[in-house]
C-alpha cells in the first residue's frame, strides 16, 4: 500500500517504516544470515560461580536453550547468546 501511495523519499514514510518495521526487518535479516551457537558451559559455570560468590543473593544466572539469562529476584533482565554467520 505504501509503495503505491507514498514516495520512498518521503520523510514521514521513512520515520513510519523505521519505527514500525525496523525491528522486524532486523530480526528477519539476522535470523536468515546467522545461526545461534550453544553456550560454552565453562563460561556459564564461571559466571554462575562468580555471581554466587560476589553478588547479592537475589541476582540470578540461568539458561534457556542457547540463551544465558541474567536477572534479579526471578525476573530476567538480560538474555545473552552467541551467533555466527551462516556459511553459504
PDB file of N, CA, C and O in Angstrom:
ATOM      1  N   UNK A   1       0.822  -1.185   0.000  1.00  0.00           N
ATOM      2  CA  UNK A   1       0.000   0.000   0.000  1.00  0.00           C
ATOM      3  C   UNK A   1       0.873   1.258   0.000  1.00  0.00           C
ATOM      4  O   UNK A   1       0.656   2.177  -0.790  1.00  0.00           O
ATOM      5  N   UNK A   2       1.876   1.284   0.909  1.00  0.00           N
ATOM      6  CA  UNK A   2       2.719   2.489   0.978  1.00  0.00           C
ATOM      7  C   UNK A   2       3.542   2.646  -0.287  1.00  0.00           C
ATOM      8  O   UNK A   2       3.766   3.760  -0.761  1.00  0.00           O
ATOM      9  N   UNK A   3       3.987   1.527  -0.828  1.00  0.00           N
ATOM     10  CA  UNK A   3       4.794   1.591  -2.057  1.00  0.00           C
ATOM     11  C   UNK A   3       3.995   2.244  -3.188  1.00  0.00           C
ATOM     12  O   UNK A   3       4.559   2.961  -4.015  1.00  0.00           O
ATOM     13  N   UNK A   4       2.703   1.998  -3.222  1.00  0.00           N
ATOM     14  CA  UNK A   4       1.859   2.534  -4.291  1.00  0.00           C
ATOM     15  C   UNK A   4       1.390   3.957  -4.031  1.00  0.00           C
ATOM     16  O   UNK A   4       1.012   4.662  -4.967  1.00  0.00           O
ATOM     17  N   UNK A   5       1.407   4.393  -2.769  1.00  0.00           N
ATOM     18  CA  UNK A   5       0.801   5.693  -2.462  1.00  0.00           C
ATOM     19  C   UNK A   5       1.744   6.762  -1.922  1.00  0.00           C
ATOM     20  O   UNK A   5       1.427   7.949  -2.001  1.00  0.00           O
ATOM     21  N   UNK A   6       2.902   6.369  -1.372  1.00  0.00           N
ATOM     22  CA  UNK A   6       3.802   7.348  -0.758  1.00  0.00           C
ATOM     23  C   UNK A   6       5.211   7.142  -1.315  1.00  0.00           C
ATOM     24  O   UNK A   6       5.718   6.021  -1.298  1.00  0.00           O
ATOM     25  N   UNK A   7       5.849   8.203  -1.808  1.00  0.00           N
ATOM     26  CA  UNK A   7       7.198   8.052  -2.344  1.00  0.00           C
ATOM     27  C   UNK A   7       8.181   7.567  -1.275  1.00  0.00           C
ATOM     28  O   UNK A   7       8.034   7.889  -0.096  1.00  0.00           O
ATOM     29  N   UNK A   8       9.176   6.795  -1.693  1.00  0.00           N
ATOM     30  CA  UNK A   8      10.169   6.245  -0.763  1.00  0.00           C
ATOM     31  C   UNK A   8      10.945   7.326  -0.022  1.00  0.00           C
ATOM     32  O   UNK A   8      11.331   7.118   1.128  1.00  0.00           O
ATOM     33  N   UNK A   9      11.180   8.457  -0.639  1.00  0.00           N
ATOM     34  CA  UNK A   9      11.976   9.510  -0.015  1.00  0.00           C
ATOM     35  C   UNK A   9      11.162  10.398   0.934  1.00  0.00           C
ATOM     36  O   UNK A   9      11.724  11.294   1.564  1.00  0.00           O
ATOM     37  N   UNK A  10       9.851  10.165   1.048  1.00  0.00           N
ATOM     38  CA  UNK A  10       9.006  10.927   1.954  1.00  0.00           C
ATOM     39  C   UNK A  10       9.451  10.685   3.388  1.00  0.00           C
ATOM     40  O   UNK A  10       9.478   9.543   3.848  1.00  0.00           O
ATOM     41  N   UNK A  11       9.805  11.764   4.102  1.00  0.00           N
ATOM     42  CA  UNK A  11      10.356  11.643   5.453  1.00  0.00           C
ATOM     43  C   UNK A  11       9.372  11.035   6.451  1.00  0.00           C
ATOM     44  O   UNK A  11       9.785  10.318   7.363  1.00  0.00           O
ATOM     45  N   UNK A  12       8.100  11.308   6.293  1.00  0.00           N
ATOM     46  CA  UNK A  12       7.106  10.701   7.184  1.00  0.00           C
ATOM     47  C   UNK A  12       7.043   9.184   6.952  1.00  0.00           C
ATOM     48  O   UNK A  12       6.898   8.416   7.903  1.00  0.00           O
ATOM     49  N   UNK A  13       7.152   8.760   5.703  1.00  0.00           N
ATOM     50  CA  UNK A  13       7.173   7.324   5.404  1.00  0.00           C
ATOM     51  C   UNK A  13       8.422   6.678   5.992  1.00  0.00           C
ATOM     52  O   UNK A  13       8.349   5.603   6.587  1.00  0.00           O
ATOM     53  N   UNK A  14       9.569   7.335   5.823  1.00  0.00           N
ATOM     54  CA  UNK A  14      10.825   6.802   6.356  1.00  0.00           C
ATOM     55  C   UNK A  14      10.713   6.617   7.864  1.00  0.00           C
ATOM     56  O   UNK A  14      11.093   5.572   8.392  1.00  0.00           O
ATOM     57  N   UNK A  15      10.198   7.621   8.556  1.00  0.00           N
ATOM     58  CA  UNK A  15      10.041   7.533  10.007  1.00  0.00           C
ATOM     59  C   UNK A  15       9.056   6.430  10.381  1.00  0.00           C
ATOM     60  O   UNK A  15       9.319   5.653  11.298  1.00  0.00           O
ATOM     61  N   UNK A  16       7.939   6.356   9.690  1.00  0.00           N
ATOM     62  CA  UNK A  16       6.941   5.320   9.970  1.00  0.00           C
ATOM     63  C   UNK A  16       7.543   3.927   9.791  1.00  0.00           C
ATOM     64  O   UNK A  16       7.354   3.058  10.643  1.00  0.00           O
ATOM     65  N   UNK A  17       8.260   3.710   8.700  1.00  0.00           N
ATOM     66  CA  UNK A  17       8.860   2.398   8.450  1.00  0.00           C
ATOM     67  C   UNK A  17       9.929   2.065   9.482  1.00  0.00           C
ATOM     68  O   UNK A  17      10.041   0.922   9.925  1.00  0.00           O
ATOM     69  N   UNK A  18      10.707   3.065   9.860  1.00  0.00           N
ATOM     70  CA  UNK A  18      11.763   2.825  10.856  1.00  0.00           C
ATOM     71  C   UNK A  18      11.159   2.403  12.190  1.00  0.00           C
ATOM     72  O   UNK A  18      11.600   1.430  12.802  1.00  0.00           O
ATOM     73  N   UNK A  19      10.155   3.138  12.631  1.00  0.00           N
ATOM     74  CA  UNK A  19       9.550   2.864  13.933  1.00  0.00           C
ATOM     75  C   UNK A  19       8.749   1.556  13.905  1.00  0.00           C
ATOM     76  O   UNK A  19       8.846   0.755  14.835  1.00  0.00           O
ATOM     77  N   UNK A  20       7.973   1.336  12.867  1.00  0.00           N
ATOM     78  CA  UNK A  20       7.051   0.202  12.853  1.00  0.00           C
ATOM     79  C   UNK A  20       7.622  -1.082  12.274  1.00  0.00           C
ATOM     80  O   UNK A  20       7.169  -2.169  12.634  1.00  0.00           O
ATOM     81  N   UNK A  21       8.601  -0.985  11.386  1.00  0.00           N
ATOM     82  CA  UNK A  21       9.118  -2.178  10.738  1.00  0.00           C
ATOM     83  C   UNK A  21      10.578  -2.459  11.029  1.00  0.00           C
ATOM     84  O   UNK A  21      11.069  -3.542  10.710  1.00  0.00           O
ATOM     85  N   UNK A  22      11.281  -1.517  11.622  1.00  0.00           N
ATOM     86  CA  UNK A  22      12.725  -1.649  11.804  1.00  0.00           C
ATOM     87  C   UNK A  22      13.148  -2.898  12.537  1.00  0.00           C
ATOM     88  O   UNK A  22      14.015  -3.624  12.052  1.00  0.00           O
ATOM     89  N   UNK A  23      12.565  -3.175  13.694  1.00  0.00           N
ATOM     90  CA  UNK A  23      12.964  -4.348  14.480  1.00  0.00           C
ATOM     91  C   UNK A  23      12.597  -5.639  13.775  1.00  0.00           C
ATOM     92  O   UNK A  23      13.372  -6.596  13.795  1.00  0.00           O
ATOM     93  N   UNK A  24      11.430  -5.682  13.152  1.00  0.00           N
ATOM     94  CA  UNK A  24      11.025  -6.894  12.446  1.00  0.00           C
ATOM     95  C   UNK A  24      11.967  -7.200  11.283  1.00  0.00           C
ATOM     96  O   UNK A  24      12.336  -8.353  11.059  1.00  0.00           O
ATOM     97  N   UNK A  25      12.352  -6.163  10.547  1.00  0.00           N
ATOM     98  CA  UNK A  25      13.274  -6.351   9.425  1.00  0.00           C
ATOM     99  C   UNK A  25      14.627  -6.824   9.931  1.00  0.00           C
ATOM    100  O   UNK A  25      15.223  -7.735   9.356  1.00  0.00           O
ATOM    101  N   UNK A  26      15.114  -6.210  11.007  1.00  0.00           N
ATOM    102  CA  UNK A  26      16.400  -6.612  11.561  1.00  0.00           C
ATOM    103  C   UNK A  26      16.349  -8.071  12.022  1.00  0.00           C
ATOM    104  O   UNK A  26      17.302  -8.817  11.793  1.00  0.00           O
ATOM    105  N   UNK A  27      15.262  -8.490  12.664  1.00  0.00           N
ATOM    106  CA  UNK A  27      15.134  -9.873  13.099  1.00  0.00           C
ATOM    107  C   UNK A  27      15.121 -10.843  11.924  1.00  0.00           C
ATOM    108  O   UNK A  27      15.717 -11.917  12.000  1.00  0.00           O
ATOM    109  N   UNK A  28      14.455 -10.478  10.854  1.00  0.00           N
ATOM    110  CA  UNK A  28      14.407 -11.344   9.671  1.00  0.00           C
ATOM    111  C   UNK A  28      15.793 -11.472   9.061  1.00  0.00           C
ATOM    112  O   UNK A  28      16.237 -12.579   8.755  1.00  0.00           O
ATOM    113  N   UNK A  29      16.474 -10.358   8.883  1.00  0.00           N
ATOM    114  CA  UNK A  29      17.817 -10.376   8.299  1.00  0.00           C
ATOM    115  C   UNK A  29      18.775 -11.156   9.194  1.00  0.00           C
ATOM    116  O   UNK A  29      19.545 -11.986   8.708  1.00  0.00           O
ATOM    117  N   UNK A  30      18.730 -10.894  10.494  1.00  0.00           N
ATOM    118  CA  UNK A  30      19.637 -11.574  11.423  1.00  0.00           C
ATOM    119  C   UNK A  30      19.378 -13.071  11.439  1.00  0.00           C
ATOM    120  O   UNK A  30      20.326 -13.857  11.430  1.00  0.00           O
ATOM    121  N   UNK A  31      18.123 -13.480  11.461  1.00  0.00           N
ATOM    122  CA  UNK A  31      17.813 -14.912  11.530  1.00  0.00           C
ATOM    123  C   UNK A  31      18.181 -15.634  10.244  1.00  0.00           C
ATOM    124  O   UNK A  31      18.534 -16.813  10.285  1.00  0.00           O
ATOM    125  N   UNK A  32      18.108 -14.958   9.108  1.00  0.00           N
ATOM    126  CA  UNK A  32      18.472 -15.591   7.850  1.00  0.00           C
ATOM    127  C   UNK A  32      19.976 -15.613   7.641  1.00  0.00           C
ATOM    128  O   UNK A  32      20.477 -16.480   6.924  1.00  0.00           O
ATOM    129  N   UNK A  33      20.717 -14.678   8.250  1.00  0.00           N
ATOM    130  CA  UNK A  33      22.136 -14.568   7.987  1.00  0.00           C
ATOM    131  C   UNK A  33      23.028 -15.117   9.070  1.00  0.00           C
ATOM    132  O   UNK A  33      24.246 -15.157   8.895  1.00  0.00           O
ATOM    133  N   UNK A  34      22.463 -15.545  10.191  1.00  0.00           N
ATOM    134  CA  UNK A  34      23.261 -16.038  11.312  1.00  0.00           C
ATOM    135  C   UNK A  34      22.621 -17.290  11.896  1.00  0.00           C
ATOM    136  O   UNK A  34      21.428 -17.540  11.723  1.00  0.00           O
ATOM    137  N   UNK A  35      23.439 -18.063  12.587  1.00  0.00           N
ATOM    138  CA  UNK A  35      22.887 -19.200  13.331  1.00  0.00           C
ATOM    139  C   UNK A  35      23.400 -19.132  14.759  1.00  0.00           C
ATOM    140  O   UNK A  35      24.529 -18.717  15.019  1.00  0.00           O
ATOM    141  N   UNK A  36      22.542 -19.548  15.671  1.00  0.00           N
ATOM    142  CA  UNK A  36      22.876 -19.469  17.088  1.00  0.00           C
ATOM    143  C   UNK A  36      23.766 -20.637  17.482  1.00  0.00           C
ATOM    144  O   UNK A  36      23.574 -21.764  17.027  1.00  0.00           O
ATOM    145  N   UNK A  37      24.743 -20.352  18.334  1.00  0.00           N
ATOM    146  CA  UNK A  37      25.673 -21.367  18.821  1.00  0.00           C
ATOM    147  C   UNK A  37      25.320 -21.771  20.239  1.00  0.00           C
ATOM    148  O   UNK A  37      24.754 -20.977  20.991  1.00  0.00           O
ATOM    149  N   UNK A  38      25.654 -23.012  20.613  1.00  0.00           N
ATOM    150  CA  UNK A  38      25.446 -23.412  22.008  1.00  0.00           C
ATOM    151  C   UNK A  38      26.343 -22.602  22.933  1.00  0.00           C
ATOM    152  O   UNK A  38      27.400 -22.119  22.527  1.00  0.00           O
ATOM    153  N   UNK A  39      25.915 -22.462  24.161  1.00  0.00           N
ATOM    154  CA  UNK A  39      26.712 -21.739  25.155  1.00  0.00           C
ATOM    155  C   UNK A  39      27.915 -22.573  25.562  1.00  0.00           C
ATOM    156  O   UNK A  39      27.844 -23.801  25.607  1.00  0.00           O
ATOM    157  N   UNK A  40      29.012 -21.903  25.855  1.00  0.00           N
ATOM    158  CA  UNK A  40      30.196 -22.564  26.418  1.00  0.00           C
ATOM    159  C   UNK A  40      29.910 -22.816  27.883  1.00  0.00           C
ATOM    160  O   UNK A  40      29.804 -21.873  28.668  1.00  0.00           O
ATOM    161  N   UNK A  41      29.784 -24.065  28.257  1.00  0.00           N
ATOM    162  CA  UNK A  41      29.402 -24.393  29.630  1.00  0.00           C
ATOM    163  C   UNK A  41      30.420 -23.912  30.656  1.00  0.00           C
ATOM    164  O   UNK A  41      30.043 -23.569  31.776  1.00  0.00           O
ATOM    165  N   UNK A  42      31.691 -23.879  30.302  1.00  0.00           N
ATOM    166  CA  UNK A  42      32.699 -23.359  31.231  1.00  0.00           C
ATOM    167  C   UNK A  42      32.452 -21.884  31.549  1.00  0.00           C
ATOM    168  O   UNK A  42      32.636 -21.453  32.687  1.00  0.00           O
ATOM    169  N   UNK A  43      32.043 -21.127  30.560  1.00  0.00           N
ATOM    170  CA  UNK A  43      31.752 -19.709  30.770  1.00  0.00           C
ATOM    171  C   UNK A  43      30.522 -19.549  31.654  1.00  0.00           C
ATOM    172  O   UNK A  43      30.518 -18.744  32.585  1.00  0.00           O
ATOM    173  N   UNK A  44      29.484 -20.316  31.361  1.00  0.00           N
ATOM    174  CA  UNK A  44      28.258 -20.236  32.160  1.00  0.00           C
ATOM    175  C   UNK A  44      28.540 -20.613  33.615  1.00  0.00           C
ATOM    176  O   UNK A  44      28.085 -19.933  34.535  1.00  0.00           O
ATOM    177  N   UNK A  45      29.284 -21.688  33.817  1.00  0.00           N
ATOM    178  CA  UNK A  45      29.621 -22.111  35.183  1.00  0.00           C
ATOM    179  C   UNK A  45      30.445 -21.052  35.903  1.00  0.00           C
ATOM    180  O   UNK A  45      30.230 -20.795  37.088  1.00  0.00           O
ATOM    181  N   UNK A  46      31.390 -20.436  35.189  1.00  0.00           N
ATOM    182  CA  UNK A  46      32.216 -19.388  35.786  1.00  0.00           C
ATOM    183  C   UNK A  46      31.405 -18.166  36.174  1.00  0.00           C
ATOM    184  O   UNK A  46      31.597 -17.608  37.254  1.00  0.00           O
ATOM    185  N   UNK A  47      30.504 -17.749  35.306  1.00  0.00           N
ATOM    186  CA  UNK A  47      29.652 -16.600  35.613  1.00  0.00           C
ATOM    187  C   UNK A  47      28.757 -16.921  36.800  1.00  0.00           C
ATOM    188  O   UNK A  47      28.615 -16.115  37.720  1.00  0.00           O
ATOM    189  N   UNK A  48      28.155 -18.109  36.771  1.00  0.00           N
ATOM    190  CA  UNK A  48      27.267 -18.508  37.870  1.00  0.00           C
ATOM    191  C   UNK A  48      28.027 -18.530  39.209  1.00  0.00           C
ATOM    192  O   UNK A  48      27.514 -18.053  40.221  1.00  0.00           O
ATOM    193  N   UNK A  49      29.234 -19.078  39.210  1.00  0.00           N
ATOM    194  CA  UNK A  49      30.037 -19.149  40.438  1.00  0.00           C
ATOM    195  C   UNK A  49      30.408 -17.747  40.931  1.00  0.00           C
ATOM    196  O   UNK A  49      30.339 -17.468  42.128  1.00  0.00           O
ATOM    197  N   UNK A  50      30.799 -16.873  40.008  1.00  0.00           N
ATOM    198  CA  UNK A  50      31.172 -15.506  40.395  1.00  0.00           C
ATOM    199  C   UNK A  50      29.986 -14.759  40.992  1.00  0.00           C
ATOM    200  O   UNK A  50      30.132 -14.040  41.981  1.00  0.00           O
ATOM    201  N   UNK A  51      28.817 -14.929  40.393  1.00  0.00           N
ATOM    202  CA  UNK A  51      27.618 -14.262  40.902  1.00  0.00           C
ATOM    203  C   UNK A  51      27.279 -14.787  42.296  1.00  0.00           C
ATOM    204  O   UNK A  51      26.929 -14.009  43.183  1.00  0.00           O
ATOM    205  N   UNK A  52      27.380 -16.085  42.491  1.00  0.00           N
ATOM    206  CA  UNK A  52      27.081 -16.663  43.819  1.00  0.00           C
ATOM    207  C   UNK A  52      28.073 -16.204  44.877  1.00  0.00           C
ATOM    208  O   UNK A  52      27.693 -15.989  46.028  1.00  0.00           O
ATOM    209  N   UNK A  53      29.340 -16.050  44.503  1.00  0.00           N
ATOM    210  CA  UNK A  53      30.376 -15.644  45.462  1.00  0.00           C
ATOM    211  C   UNK A  53      30.331 -14.162  45.798  1.00  0.00           C
ATOM    212  O   UNK A  53      30.503 -13.783  46.957  1.00  0.00           O
ATOM    213  N   UNK A  54      30.101 -13.320  44.797  1.00  0.00           N
ATOM    214  CA  UNK A  54      30.351 -11.886  44.960  1.00  0.00           C
ATOM    215  C   UNK A  54      29.129 -10.981  44.905  1.00  0.00           C
ATOM    216  O   UNK A  54      29.223  -9.800  45.238  1.00  0.00           O
ATOM    217  N   UNK A  55      28.005 -11.503  44.499  1.00  0.00           N
ATOM    218  CA  UNK A  55      26.850 -10.632  44.294  1.00  0.00           C
ATOM    219  C   UNK A  55      25.746 -10.939  45.291  1.00  0.00           C
ATOM    220  O   UNK A  55      25.780 -11.956  45.985  1.00  0.00           O
ATOM    221  N   UNK A  56      24.793 -10.069  45.351  1.00  0.00           N
ATOM    222  CA  UNK A  56      23.628 -10.221  46.219  1.00  0.00           C
ATOM    223  C   UNK A  56      22.909 -11.530  45.892  1.00  0.00           C
ATOM    224  O   UNK A  56      22.908 -11.975  44.744  1.00  0.00           O
ATOM    225  N   UNK A  57      22.304 -12.136  46.896  1.00  0.00           N
ATOM    226  CA  UNK A  57      21.668 -13.449  46.727  1.00  0.00           C
ATOM    227  C   UNK A  57      20.494 -13.421  45.752  1.00  0.00           C
ATOM    228  O   UNK A  57      20.084 -14.475  45.266  1.00  0.00           O
ATOM    229  N   UNK A  58      19.944 -12.253  45.455  1.00  0.00           N
ATOM    230  CA  UNK A  58      18.799 -12.178  44.546  1.00  0.00           C
ATOM    231  C   UNK A  58      19.179 -12.040  43.071  1.00  0.00           C
ATOM    232  O   UNK A  58      18.300 -12.051  42.210  1.00  0.00           O
ATOM    233  N   UNK A  59      20.490 -11.909  42.761  1.00  0.00           N
ATOM    234  CA  UNK A  59      20.901 -11.964  41.360  1.00  0.00           C
ATOM    235  C   UNK A  59      20.752 -13.391  40.872  1.00  0.00           C
ATOM    236  O   UNK A  59      20.909 -14.330  41.652  1.00  0.00           O
ATOM    237  N   UNK A  60      20.450 -13.570  39.592  1.00  0.00           N
ATOM    238  CA  UNK A  60      20.327 -14.922  39.059  1.00  0.00           C
ATOM    239  C   UNK A  60      21.065 -15.062  37.738  1.00  0.00           C
ATOM    240  O   UNK A  60      21.197 -14.109  36.970  1.00  0.00           O
ATOM    241  N   UNK A  61      21.538 -16.267  37.500  1.00  0.00           N
ATOM    242  CA  UNK A  61      22.098 -16.664  36.208  1.00  0.00           C
ATOM    243  C   UNK A  61      21.473 -18.013  35.895  1.00  0.00           C
ATOM    244  O   UNK A  61      21.547 -18.939  36.703  1.00  0.00           O
ATOM    245  N   UNK A  62      20.854 -18.127  34.718  1.00  0.00           N
ATOM    246  CA  UNK A  62      20.186 -19.365  34.344  1.00  0.00           C
ATOM    247  C   UNK A  62      20.375 -19.581  32.849  1.00  0.00           C
ATOM    248  O   UNK A  62      20.961 -18.740  32.167  1.00  0.00           O
ATOM    249  N   UNK A  63      19.889 -20.687  32.347  1.00  0.00           N
ATOM    250  CA  UNK A  63      19.961 -20.994  30.922  1.00  0.00           C
ATOM    251  C   UNK A  63      18.584 -21.351  30.405  1.00  0.00           C
ATOM    252  O   UNK A  63      17.756 -21.907  31.126  1.00  0.00           O
ATOM    253  N   UNK A  64      18.352 -21.025  29.145  1.00  0.00           N
ATOM    254  CA  UNK A  64      17.147 -21.443  28.446  1.00  0.00           C
ATOM    255  C   UNK A  64      17.562 -21.714  27.005  1.00  0.00           C
ATOM    256  O   UNK A  64      17.759 -20.787  26.219  1.00  0.00           O
ATOM    257  N   UNK A  65      17.690 -22.982  26.671  1.00  0.00           N
ATOM    258  CA  UNK A  65      18.189 -23.329  25.349  1.00  0.00           C
ATOM    259  C   UNK A  65      19.605 -22.822  25.183  1.00  0.00           C
ATOM    260  O   UNK A  65      20.479 -23.140  25.990  1.00  0.00           O
ATOM    261  N   UNK A  66      19.841 -22.032  24.140  1.00  0.00           N
ATOM    262  CA  UNK A  66      21.163 -21.469  23.884  1.00  0.00           C
ATOM    263  C   UNK A  66      21.297 -20.059  24.447  1.00  0.00           C
ATOM    264  O   UNK A  66      22.168 -19.304  24.013  1.00  0.00           O
ATOM    265  N   UNK A  67      20.461 -19.697  25.392  1.00  0.00           N
ATOM    266  CA  UNK A  67      20.480 -18.367  25.988  1.00  0.00           C
ATOM    267  C   UNK A  67      20.961 -18.431  27.430  1.00  0.00           C
ATOM    268  O   UNK A  67      20.551 -19.310  28.187  1.00  0.00           O
ATOM    269  N   UNK A  68      21.843 -17.488  27.817  1.00  0.00           N
ATOM    270  CA  UNK A  68      22.205 -17.324  29.216  1.00  0.00           C
ATOM    271  C   UNK A  68      21.385 -16.139  29.736  1.00  0.00           C
ATOM    272  O   UNK A  68      21.455 -15.033  29.199  1.00  0.00           O
ATOM    273  N   UNK A  69      20.621 -16.393  30.775  1.00  0.00           N
ATOM    274  CA  UNK A  69      19.726 -15.394  31.330  1.00  0.00           C
ATOM    275  C   UNK A  69      20.323 -14.815  32.601  1.00  0.00           C
ATOM    276  O   UNK A  69      20.847 -15.543  33.443  1.00  0.00           O
ATOM    277  N   UNK A  70      20.238 -13.507  32.729  1.00  0.00           N
ATOM    278  CA  UNK A  70      20.699 -12.824  33.935  1.00  0.00           C
ATOM    279  C   UNK A  70      19.548 -11.980  34.446  1.00  0.00           C
ATOM    280  O   UNK A  70      18.837 -11.341  33.670  1.00  0.00           O
ATOM    281  N   UNK A  71      19.369 -11.983  35.769  1.00  0.00           N
ATOM    282  CA  UNK A  71      18.245 -11.243  36.291  1.00  0.00           C
ATOM    283  C   UNK A  71      18.348 -10.930  37.760  1.00  0.00           C
ATOM    284  O   UNK A  71      19.394 -11.091  38.391  1.00  0.00           O
ATOM    285  N   UNK A  72      17.225 -10.475  38.287  1.00  0.00           N
ATOM    286  CA  UNK A  72      17.129 -10.024  39.666  1.00  0.00           C
ATOM    287  C   UNK A  72      15.782 -10.459  40.223  1.00  0.00           C
ATOM    288  O   UNK A  72      14.736 -10.175  39.640  1.00  0.00           O
ATOM    289  N   UNK A  73      15.819 -11.152  41.362  1.00  0.00           N
ATOM    290  CA  UNK A  73      14.608 -11.601  42.052  1.00  0.00           C
ATOM    291  C   UNK A  73      13.654 -12.355  41.129  1.00  0.00           C
ATOM    292  O   UNK A  73      12.448 -12.104  41.130  1.00  0.00           O
ATOM    293  N   UNK A  74      14.199 -13.273  40.348  1.00  0.00           N
ATOM    294  CA  UNK A  74      13.376 -14.112  39.485  1.00  0.00           C
ATOM    295  C   UNK A  74      12.945 -13.489  38.178  1.00  0.00           C
ATOM    296  O   UNK A  74      12.294 -14.148  37.367  1.00  0.00           O
ATOM    297  N   UNK A  75      13.290 -12.238  37.954  1.00  0.00           N
ATOM    298  CA  UNK A  75      12.910 -11.569  36.708  1.00  0.00           C
ATOM    299  C   UNK A  75      14.114 -11.454  35.796  1.00  0.00           C
ATOM    300  O   UNK A  75      15.151 -10.935  36.208  1.00  0.00           O
ATOM    301  N   UNK A  76      14.000 -11.926  34.565  1.00  0.00           N
ATOM    302  CA  UNK A  76      15.091 -11.852  33.602  1.00  0.00           C
ATOM    303  C   UNK A  76      15.255 -10.409  33.135  1.00  0.00           C
ATOM    304  O   UNK A  76      14.293  -9.753  32.737  1.00  0.00           O
ATOM    305  N   UNK A  77      16.502  -9.933  33.196  1.00  0.00           N
ATOM    306  CA  UNK A  77      16.813  -8.574  32.753  1.00  0.00           C
ATOM    307  C   UNK A  77      17.598  -8.604  31.449  1.00  0.00           C
ATOM    308  O   UNK A  77      17.364  -7.784  30.562  1.00  0.00           O
ATOM    309  N   UNK A  78      18.530  -9.550  31.330  1.00  0.00           N
ATOM    310  CA  UNK A  78      19.342  -9.698  30.124  1.00  0.00           C
ATOM    311  C   UNK A  78      19.289 -11.136  29.646  1.00  0.00           C
ATOM    312  O   UNK A  78      19.217 -12.066  30.449  1.00  0.00           O
ATOM    313  N   UNK A  79      19.324 -11.310  28.338  1.00  0.00           N
ATOM    314  CA  UNK A  79      19.444 -12.629  27.726  1.00  0.00           C
ATOM    315  C   UNK A  79      20.590 -12.530  26.722  1.00  0.00           C
ATOM    316  O   UNK A  79      20.558 -11.706  25.808  1.00  0.00           O
ATOM    317  N   UNK A  80      21.597 -13.377  26.902  1.00  0.00           N
ATOM    318  CA  UNK A  80      22.790 -13.328  26.064  1.00  0.00           C
ATOM    319  C   UNK A  80      22.909 -14.613  25.257  1.00  0.00           C
ATOM    320  O   UNK A  80      22.556 -15.691  25.734  1.00  0.00           O
ATOM    321  N   UNK A  81      23.406 -14.492  24.040  1.00  0.00           N
ATOM    322  CA  UNK A  81      23.634 -15.667  23.210  1.00  0.00           C
ATOM    323  C   UNK A  81      24.761 -15.379  22.227  1.00  0.00           C
ATOM    324  O   UNK A  81      25.172 -14.232  22.053  1.00  0.00           O
ATOM    325  N   UNK A  82      25.249 -16.425  21.592  1.00  0.00           N
ATOM    326  CA  UNK A  82      26.342 -16.302  20.617  1.00  0.00           C
ATOM    327  C   UNK A  82      25.820 -16.705  19.246  1.00  0.00           C
ATOM    328  O   UNK A  82      25.074 -17.674  19.114  1.00  0.00           O
ATOM    329  N   UNK A  83      26.221 -15.951  18.230  1.00  0.00           N
ATOM    330  CA  UNK A  83      25.773 -16.196  16.869  1.00  0.00           C
ATOM    331  C   UNK A  83      26.961 -16.145  15.930  1.00  0.00           C
ATOM    332  O   UNK A  83      27.956 -15.480  16.219  1.00  0.00           O
ATOM    333  N   UNK A  84      26.866 -16.839  14.815  1.00  0.00           N
ATOM    334  CA  UNK A  84      27.895 -16.739  13.784  1.00  0.00           C
ATOM    335  C   UNK A  84      27.226 -16.720  12.420  1.00  0.00           C
ATOM    336  O   UNK A  84      26.120 -17.237  12.263  1.00  0.00           O
ATOM    337  N   UNK A  85      27.888 -16.128  11.432  1.00  0.00           N
ATOM    338  CA  UNK A  85      27.286 -16.060  10.088  1.00  0.00           C
ATOM    339  C   UNK A  85      27.052 -17.454   9.529  1.00  0.00           C
ATOM    340  O   UNK A  85      27.835 -18.375   9.764  1.00  0.00           O
ATOM    341  N   UNK A  86      25.980 -17.591   8.797  1.00  0.00           N
ATOM    342  CA  UNK A  86      25.673 -18.849   8.116  1.00  0.00           C
ATOM    343  C   UNK A  86      26.614 -18.981   6.925  1.00  0.00           C
ATOM    344  O   UNK A  86      26.779 -18.036   6.152  1.00  0.00           O
ATOM    345  N   UNK A  87      27.227 -20.142   6.776  1.00  0.00           N
ATOM    346  CA  UNK A  87      28.089 -20.384   5.622  1.00  0.00           C
ATOM    347  C   UNK A  87      27.222 -20.601   4.393  1.00  0.00           C
ATOM    348  O   UNK A  87      26.299 -21.415   4.404  1.00  0.00           O
ATOM    349  N   UNK A  88      27.529 -19.865   3.337  1.00  0.00           N
ATOM    350  CA  UNK A  88      26.742 -20.010   2.094  1.00  0.00           C
ATOM    351  C   UNK A  88      27.355 -21.037   1.191  1.00  0.00           C
ATOM    352  O   UNK A  88      26.834 -21.293   0.106  1.00  0.00           O
TER     353      UNK A  88
END
